[in-house]
Amino acid sequence: VLSIGATFASDGTDIYVMRGYGDSLFWKYSPTTDTWTTLADLPGSAYYGADIVYLDGYIYGFLGGTQNAFVRYSIENNTWETLPALAELVYQGGSVTTDGTNIYATPGNSAQSFYKYTVASGTWGTLAGAPNTLRGGTDLAYYNGIIYTPRGQGTNTFYSYSISTNTWSTLTNLPGTLGDDVDITSVNGHVY
């Protein structure tokens, strides 16, 4: 059963899934064969704030659950490694995305903090903070040099972050107030 902290990412062929709910299970779903495969266990347990993203043969992510662990899964080798930890704890609203080169992240947890993980050097850097706290219901999506996110639970605020200028903008409000479990994505030039 998928539960609190469950998160998904795709490499364009298969879908990778953290089960969540304080568990270390990690699976792969192959749509072409309609099969599930149990993969190597996570190096810890996934809970609120867990999130993953695919980049160049690896799945990067947070385990959430008021941990600051940042991990990477090798699709080729079916192995996990622990990378340098985030400077603060990750909880509800923790999220990661990529511009195709680096990883961008928020710890959620009602923080305004925003970070970039430079894959080439394996280091975290601090970026301009969000205009207001990011809560459960925050989720990052990248499109064309911009990262989008709802502010999260109990709000209808929608933000964008420009990678080139390291600045945030407040966009038109969402048509409704959000709960604490929101996922957004970008497809063909649209953010959903």
C-alpha positions as CSV (number, residue, x, y, z in Angstrom):
1,V,0.0,0.0,0.0
2,L,1.3,3.5,-0.9
3,S,1.0,6.0,1.8
4,I,2.4,9.2,3.4
5,G,5.8,10.0,1.7
6,A,5.1,7.9,-1.4
7,T,6.8,9.5,-4.4
8,F,7.3,8.7,-8.1
9,A,9.8,9.6,-10.8
10,S,10.3,8.4,-14.4
11,D,13.4,7.9,-16.5
12,G,11.2,8.1,-19.6
13,T,10.8,4.3,-19.8
14,D,10.0,3.1,-16.3
15,I,8.5,4.6,-13.2
16,Y,10.3,4.4,-9.8
17,V,8.4,4.5,-6.6
18,M,9.2,5.0,-2.9
19,R,6.4,3.4,-0.9
20,G,6.5,5.9,1.9
21,Y,4.9,5.5,5.4
22,G,8.2,5.1,7.1
23,D,9.2,2.2,4.9
24,S,12.4,1.5,2.9
25,L,10.7,-0.3,0.0
26,F,11.6,0.9,-3.6
27,W,10.0,-0.4,-6.7
28,K,10.1,-0.1,-10.5
29,Y,7.0,-0.3,-12.7
30,S,7.5,-1.1,-16.4
31,P,4.5,0.1,-18.4
32,T,5.6,-1.9,-21.6
33,T,5.4,-5.2,-19.8
34,D,2.9,-4.1,-17.0
35,T,5.3,-5.5,-14.3
36,W,6.5,-4.4,-10.9
37,T,10.1,-5.1,-9.7
38,T,11.3,-4.8,-6.1
39,L,14.6,-2.9,-6.2
40,A,17.3,-2.4,-3.5
41,D,15.9,-0.9,-0.3
42,L,16.2,2.8,0.4
43,P,19.1,3.7,2.7
44,G,16.5,4.9,5.3
45,S,12.8,5.3,5.6
46,A,10.6,7.5,3.4
47,Y,8.0,9.7,5.1
48,Y,6.4,13.2,4.7
49,G,8.5,15.3,2.5
50,A,10.1,12.4,0.5
51,D,10.6,13.3,-3.1
52,I,12.6,11.9,-6.1
53,V,13.7,13.1,-9.5
54,Y,15.5,11.4,-12.4
55,L,18.7,12.8,-13.9
56,D,21.3,11.0,-16.1
57,G,20.8,7.4,-15.1
58,Y,20.2,8.2,-11.4
59,I,17.2,8.8,-9.1
60,Y,18.0,11.6,-6.6
61,G,15.9,12.4,-3.6
62,F,15.0,13.2,-0.1
63,L,13.7,10.6,2.4
64,G,11.7,13.3,4.3
65,G,10.4,12.6,7.8
66,T,12.4,15.4,9.4
67,Q,15.7,13.9,8.1
68,N,18.2,15.9,6.0
69,A,19.4,12.8,4.1
70,F,19.9,13.3,0.3
71,V,20.4,10.0,-1.6
72,R,21.0,8.8,-5.1
73,Y,20.0,5.5,-6.7
74,S,22.0,4.0,-9.7
75,I,19.5,2.5,-12.1
76,E,22.3,0.5,-13.8
77,N,23.7,-1.0,-10.6
78,N,20.6,-1.1,-8.4
79,T,22.4,0.5,-5.5
80,W,21.9,3.6,-3.3
81,E,24.5,6.0,-2.0
82,T,24.1,8.8,0.5
83,L,25.2,12.2,-0.8
84,P,26.0,15.4,1.2
85,A,23.0,16.2,3.5
86,L,20.9,19.3,3.1
87,A,21.6,22.0,5.7
88,E,18.1,21.6,7.3
89,L,15.5,19.0,8.0
90,V,13.0,18.0,5.2
91,Y,9.4,17.5,6.1
92,Q,5.9,18.1,4.5
93,G,6.4,20.1,1.2
94,G,10.0,18.8,0.7
95,S,10.5,18.7,-3.1
96,V,13.2,18.3,-5.7
97,T,13.4,19.0,-9.5
98,T,16.0,19.3,-12.1
99,D,16.9,21.6,-15.0
100,G,18.7,18.6,-16.7
101,T,22.1,19.5,-15.1
102,N,21.6,20.2,-11.4
103,I,19.0,19.5,-8.7
104,Y,16.9,22.3,-7.0
105,A,15.2,21.7,-3.7
106,T,13.1,23.0,-0.9
107,P,12.9,21.4,2.5
108,G,9.3,22.4,2.9
109,N,8.6,22.2,6.6
110,S,7.2,25.8,6.5
111,A,10.7,27.2,5.5
112,Q,11.4,29.7,2.8
113,S,14.8,28.1,2.0
114,F,15.7,27.1,-1.5
115,Y,18.8,25.2,-2.6
116,K,20.8,24.0,-5.6
117,Y,22.7,20.7,-5.6
118,T,25.5,21.0,-8.2
119,V,25.9,17.4,-9.4
120,A,29.4,17.9,-10.9
121,S,30.9,19.0,-7.6
122,G,28.5,17.2,-5.2
123,T,27.8,20.3,-3.2
124,W,24.8,22.3,-2.0
125,G,24.5,26.0,-2.5
126,T,21.9,28.4,-1.0
127,L,19.7,30.3,-3.4
128,A,17.2,33.2,-2.9
129,G,14.5,32.2,-0.5
130,A,10.8,31.9,-1.5
131,P,8.6,34.9,-0.9
132,N,6.8,33.1,1.9
133,T,7.0,29.8,3.8
134,L,6.6,26.6,1.7
135,R,4.3,24.1,3.4
136,G,3.0,20.7,2.8
137,G,1.5,20.8,-0.7
138,T,4.6,22.4,-2.2
139,D,5.9,20.6,-5.3
140,L,8.6,21.8,-7.7
141,A,8.3,21.5,-11.5
142,Y,10.8,22.8,-14.0
143,Y,10.1,24.2,-17.5
144,N,12.4,26.3,-19.7
145,G,14.6,28.0,-17.1
146,I,11.8,28.5,-14.6
147,I,10.8,26.4,-11.5
148,Y,7.1,26.5,-10.5
149,T,5.5,25.7,-7.2
150,P,2.3,26.2,-5.2
151,R,3.0,27.6,-1.8
152,G,1.1,24.7,-0.3
153,Q,-1.5,23.8,2.4
154,G,-4.2,26.3,3.1
155,T,-3.2,28.7,0.3
156,N,-3.9,29.4,-3.3
157,T,-0.5,31.1,-3.9
158,F,1.6,30.1,-6.9
159,Y,5.2,31.0,-7.4
160,S,7.9,30.9,-10.1
161,Y,11.7,30.9,-9.6
162,S,14.0,32.1,-12.4
163,I,17.2,30.1,-12.4
164,S,19.1,32.8,-14.5
165,T,18.3,35.7,-12.2
166,N,17.9,33.8,-8.8
167,T,14.6,35.6,-8.2
168,W,11.1,34.6,-7.3
169,S,7.8,35.9,-8.6
170,T,4.3,35.6,-7.3
171,L,2.0,34.4,-10.1
172,T,-1.8,34.5,-10.5
173,N,-3.5,32.6,-7.6
174,L,-4.7,29.1,-8.2
175,P,-8.5,28.8,-8.6
176,G,-8.8,26.9,-5.3
177,T,-7.2,26.4,-1.9
178,L,-4.7,23.5,-1.6
179,G,-4.5,20.6,0.8
180,D,-1.3,19.1,2.0
181,D,-0.7,16.5,-0.8
182,V,-0.1,18.2,-4.2
183,D,1.8,17.1,-7.2
184,I,2.6,19.3,-10.2
185,T,4.4,18.5,-13.5
186,S,5.3,20.2,-16.7
187,V,4.4,18.6,-20.0
188,N,4.8,20.1,-23.5
189,G,5.1,23.7,-22.2
190,H,2.3,23.5,-19.7
191,V,2.4,23.2,-15.9
192,Y,-0.3,20.9,-14.5
